[in-house]
Structure formats: C-alpha cells, structure tokens
Amino acid sequence: MSADIVPDSQWKAPATDNSKESLTRVQNIIGDFDTDHTMKYYDYWSQHYEKDLEVLDYTVPDEMVTSMRQFMSDDEWKVDNFQVLDIGLGTGQMAEALKRHVNYDGLIDGVDGNEKMMEKARTKGLYRDLQQHILLSDSPMPHDSNKYDAVVCCCAMVPGLIQPECIPDMARVVKPGGVLFFTTRSTDGNQSFKNRVDAQLDKLEKGGYIEKLTTKITPQYSWPTKEDASEKQCISAILYGVKKLKETPAKAA
Ligand SMILES: C[S@@+](CC[C@H](N)C(=O)[O-])C[C@H]1O[C@@H](n2cnc3c(N)ncnc32)[C@H](O)[C@@H]1O
C-alpha cells in the first residue's frame, strides 16, 4: 500500500517494533550537522544502511530511473562510451536500480565523502571508478567538466550532507545535452533548504545553461504504524530532473 505524506510535526515516531530502530537511524541524521559529524555518522550507519533501506521501503533510486526513462530512450543507455556519475553513491543503490530497470552495464563512476559506504558499493563490482571527495561549494569535484551523459545524486542533498550551492559543480560535469537528476527532502522542515535548491536551478535556467525537465514528490522512507502494516507514513523526497543545454560556469552566474 502507498504511504501518506505527513508534515514533520506529525511524525510521532509511531513506528512498529521492527522498524523503530531503522527509523531512529534515519531521524538521527536529519539536522544541520557539520561534515565531520556527518561522515562519522556514515561510518556507523554503513553497517546498518542497506538493512534499514529494506525495512523502510526505500525506492527512490527506482523512482529516479523511472523518471529518467521518460526523457531518455532505453537505447540511449547502450550508446558506446555512455557515462554516468553517481554523486553521494553510498552503497551503490543507483547502480543497482539502473541495472534492474534498463539493464545498464555501461560505465558508471561514483563519488562520496565516506569510504565505508563506498566499500559496500565496491564489492558489488558495478562501478568503474570510485573517488572519495566531500562536496563543498568551494571544493570542486575532481572530475572533468562536460564529461558525463547522466549525473545522478539520490538522497544525498539535504541539510548536513551536500549543499544546494554544489549544484553548479554537479552541472559542470554533465555533457551539454546530458541530464542531471537529484533529490532533496520535500518535508515542511526542509522548505528553506529546498528554496536554496530552487534558487540554484533558477539561476542556471536564467543563464540558459539548463532546461528543467521534471519535479516529482515521492516517498523516501516509509514505516508501518500498525503491526499488520495496514497503515504507513513516510518521509517524502522531491526528485528533480534537468537537461544541460550548454557549458556552465563553475558557479551559477
Ligand atoms: C542517504 S546516503 C544516499 C546513498 C545513495 N545515493 C542511496 O540512494 O542509497 C547519503 C550519502 O551521501 C554521502 N555524503 C554526505 N555528504 C556528502 C558530501 N558533502 N560530499 C560527498 N558525499 C556526501 C554520505 O557519505 C552517504 O553515502
């Protein structure tokens, strides 16, 4: 069954016994933490992350690929030398979703600030190159400009993690004609952060660098509030898709 999207104030932590711990781990990283704290948290969360995603019905990577397929034919993924960059790849959920939906076995690189999360992804053997790098607005990624046909960033742009001011650098590495898909939280508590995301996209759009393709609200983590799982509630995400039209400056003008 689908989950109802509720305001943050109504997350009464009413999760049932089997989802309580997982939900607590999600809630513990919702906040304006500094990078040091965030990375230490992911050192710890890496041990439970994939199990928690299962418990909390995490399907955002699948939603992202489904959304991308509305703008890209399945043949496009098979073009020779097609290249994907997964930013904040974590344990490699996006590469797995691409494999599931478009049977993608082309080139996919990843970048993440946390080695322990990437270690899990590495064992899956789906990525060509994984680089440890913390995205900050004043520290560009070590990747060439205009390189990737598709850049994805799933559930890694929220307070305490990747900041909206990194969007110009994320757009920089997309090939003109390529796409950038990413998410942020769409909860009421994330409104001012989401406004910063929208401001970055508006600047790039105004400069003629990107065309907005889509925005879609989707459940991010869902948990049962009754033992028989007849009722669920969720933390929601908003998924953005844009197409790069021309070479971008390092920062939005
Ligand atoms: C919630 S996980 C998402 C992982 C994966 N994309 C997924 O869909 O499961 C967020 C990831 O972003 C990474 N991260 C957080 N802040 C970052 C930053 N400033 N630069 C690079 N990676 C960051 C974390 O280490 C973590 O692996």
The ligand as an SDF file (V2000), in Angstrom:
LIG
                    3D

 27 29  0  0  0  0  0  0  0  0999 V2000
   21.4910    8.8290    2.3720 C   0  0  0  0  0  0  0  0  0  0  0  0
   23.0050    8.3070    1.6290 S   0  0  0  0  0  0  0  0  0  0  0  0
   22.4560    8.0480   -0.0460 C   0  0  0  0  0  0  0  0  0  0  0  0
   23.2560    6.9830   -0.7130 C   0  0  0  0  0  0  0  0  0  0  0  0
   22.7490    6.5040   -2.0510 C   0  0  0  0  0  0  0  0  0  0  0  0
   22.7690    7.5560   -3.0410 N   0  0  0  0  0  0  0  0  0  0  0  0
   21.3760    5.9090   -1.9360 C   0  0  0  0  0  0  0  0  0  0  0  0
   20.4690    6.3120   -2.6690 O   0  0  0  0  0  0  0  0  0  0  0  0
   21.2140    4.9850   -1.1040 O   0  0  0  0  0  0  0  0  0  0  0  0
   23.9410    9.8100    1.5020 C   0  0  0  0  0  0  0  0  0  0  0  0
   25.3700    9.6070    1.0350 C   0  0  0  0  0  0  0  0  0  0  0  0
   25.9230   10.9080    0.7790 O   0  0  0  0  0  0  0  0  0  0  0  0
   27.2430   10.9570    1.2780 C   0  0  0  0  0  0  0  0  0  0  0  0
   27.5580   12.3590    1.5920 N   0  0  0  0  0  0  0  0  0  0  0  0
   27.0190   13.1350    2.5380 C   0  0  0  0  0  0  0  0  0  0  0  0
   27.5100   14.3810    2.4770 N   0  0  0  0  0  0  0  0  0  0  0  0
   28.4140   14.3920    1.4730 C   0  0  0  0  0  0  0  0  0  0  0  0
   29.2570   15.3820    0.9120 C   0  0  0  0  0  0  0  0  0  0  0  0
   29.2510   16.6590    1.3460 N   0  0  0  0  0  0  0  0  0  0  0  0
   30.0590   15.0410   -0.1280 N   0  0  0  0  0  0  0  0  0  0  0  0
   30.0710   13.7670   -0.5950 C   0  0  0  0  0  0  0  0  0  0  0  0
   29.2820   12.7940   -0.1180 N   0  0  0  0  0  0  0  0  0  0  0  0
   28.4550   13.0960    0.9010 C   0  0  0  0  0  0  0  0  0  0  0  0
   27.2340   10.0520    2.5000 C   0  0  0  0  0  0  0  0  0  0  0  0
   28.5410    9.6170    2.8210 O   0  0  0  0  0  0  0  0  0  0  0  0
   26.2850    8.9500    2.0470 C   0  0  0  0  0  0  0  0  0  0  0  0
   26.9870    7.8870    1.4690 O   0  0  0  0  0  0  0  0  0  0  0  0
  1  2  1  0
  2  3  1  0
  2 10  1  0
  3  4  1  0
  4  5  1  0
  5  6  1  0
  5  7  1  0
  7  8  2  0
  7  9  1  0
 10 11  1  0
 11 12  1  0
 11 26  1  0
 12 13  1  0
 13 14  1  0
 13 24  1  0
 14 15  1  0
 14 23  1  0
 15 16  2  0
 16 17  1  0
 17 18  1  0
 17 23  2  0
 18 19  1  0
 18 20  2  0
 20 21  1  0
 21 22  2  0
 22 23  1  0
 24 25  1  0
 24 26  1  0
 26 27  1  0
M  CHG  2   2   1   9  -1
M  END
$$$$
